[in-house]
Amino acid sequence: MQQAWDKQNNFLKAQARAQGELRSMIRQYDEMLHKNWDVCSEEQKARIELMRLRTAKLSQESAEEYEDGVEIVNDAPEETTG
């Protein structure tokens, strides 16, 4: 049986890998355009900037969401010994 924290951990790892891959693809696209920057249209330049901003925003939101860590709540009734 997989516990909730294991599922959350797996999700966060997968999300981090996906964000890393996205950054890599954006970097490759950017490098390809810089080789022929004079041929690049303003629309392509704007798309690159938009992708960078969105990636940065996603990374920041992800970090902020899990910044506080885990809160443990013990709401089980206390045992009384007699």
C-alpha positions in Angstrom: 0.0 0.0 0.0 1.3 3.4 -0.9 0.9 6.2 1.7 -0.2 9.7 0.9 3.3 11.2 1.6 4.8 8.7 -0.9 2.4 9.7 -3.6 3.1 13.4 -2.8 6.8 12.8 -3.0 6.5 11.0 -6.3 4.4 13.8 -7.7 6.9 16.4 -6.6 9.7 14.5 -8.2 7.8 14.1 -11.5 6.9 17.7 -11.5 10.5 18.8 -10.9 11.7 16.5 -13.7 9.0 18.0 -16.1 10.0 21.5 -15.2 13.7 20.7 -15.7 12.9 19.2 -19.1 10.8 22.3 -20.1 13.7 24.6 -19.1 16.0 22.5 -21.1 13.8 22.6 -24.2 13.3 26.4 -23.9 17.1 26.8 -23.6 17.6 24.7 -26.7 15.0 26.7 -28.6 16.6 29.9 -27.5 20.0 28.8 -28.6 18.7 27.8 -32.0 17.1 31.2 -32.4 20.3 33.1 -31.3 22.3 31.4 -34.0 19.9 33.1 -36.5 18.7 36.0 -34.3 18.4 38.4 -37.2 16.0 36.0 -39.0 13.9 35.6 -35.8 10.6 37.4 -35.8 9.4 39.6 -33.0 6.6 37.0 -32.3 9.2 34.3 -31.7 11.2 36.6 -29.4 8.0 37.3 -27.5 7.1 33.6 -27.2 10.5 32.8 -25.7 10.1 35.6 -23.1 6.6 34.4 -22.3 7.9 30.8 -21.8 10.6 32.0 -19.5 8.2 34.0 -17.4 5.7 31.2 -17.1 8.4 28.7 -16.2 9.8 31.0 -13.5 6.3 31.6 -12.1 5.6 27.8 -12.0 8.8 27.2 -10.2 8.2 30.0 -7.7 4.6 28.8 -7.0 5.7 25.2 -6.5 8.4 26.3 -4.1 6.1 28.6 -2.1 3.3 25.9 -1.9 5.6 23.4 -0.2 7.8 25.9 1.7 6.1 25.4 5.0 6.6 21.6 5.1 4.3 19.2 6.7 2.0 20.0 9.6 1.2 17.0 11.8 -2.2 17.1 13.5 -2.9 14.7 16.3 -6.7 14.6 16.6 -6.9 11.2 18.1 -8.6 11.1 21.5 -6.3 10.9 24.5 -6.2 7.6 26.3 -7.0 7.7 29.9 -5.5 5.2 32.3 -7.4 4.4 35.4 
